[in-house]
Amino acid sequence: ALKLILKENINFDLIHAHFIYYAGYVGAKLKEKYKKPLIITGHGSDVYDLPFRFKNFEKMTKYALGNADYVTTVSKSNYEKLIELGVDKEKVTVIPNSYDKNIFKPIPEDCKDQLNIPKNKKIILSVGMLEEIKGHEYLIKAMRKVIDKKTDVLCIMVGSGQLKSKLQKLINDLDLEGYVRLVGAKPHDEIPLWMNASDLFVLPSLNEGNPTVMFECLGCGKPFVGTTVGGIPEVITNDKLGYLCEPKSPDELAEKILLALERKWDTKYVLNYAKKFSSDEIAKEIFKIYEKVID
């Protein structure tokens, strides 16, 4: 960062670091050198996990946070962790993640045709890295229970990761080859097509900060089924937006998926609710913090 600043002769009035470590740590070092105010935004595992598992992370996290003029984070659960880490309540606030309303919005064209998705099936979509923390295993197990009651469904999982072969084996072992597809990673600007082609979005995470994909799904007017982790319950606040269940619970997840598939959703309600999480609206809240630290 320092080399780039010197090479490009960058002049700046404040430092805003996303993720406490490494960016927040680097930001604290730059603050010491340039005497500029520092804002750190904590997002996920940098707040709720790493500082509590590794002594070196705890030390560097506390150094970064101790040098910050202001700290923001994306959920109330993260806020509580930051207080545990010694951040002054007066200089921390919750500002949720946002989504780009110009990209994640209803698409009038037939997205199923564009993606070669069958029209005679209800489409369940999940988007995320194929990693243990995302809980795909439990969604696959839930799908076994879903198709015992409803067979006109197809679950599509978008994303890549180290668990791909393990998850595919689970799909095969449960005889779900015709009901669950791993389609790999897709370009970010293609994700709105997949969301618009779906009837329901499911995020079975074991832990989260405040998943951006949740806001993107709502921005497309789609109902959300997820777990009661991180900031998710702070956003999915009623059953007009979706349903929540405990993590690692295939039975309960299957129950919520079946409820969601049978329900007629008020798309206008979901879209209106999503507006307050658009990047334009969230930027206004961040700008207020900028004004505060510069003044």
Summary of the structure (lengths in Angstrom):
residues: 295
radius of gyration: 20.8
end to end distance: 25.1
largest distance: 63.6
contacts: 997
relative contact order: 0.13
helix: 50%
strand: 16%
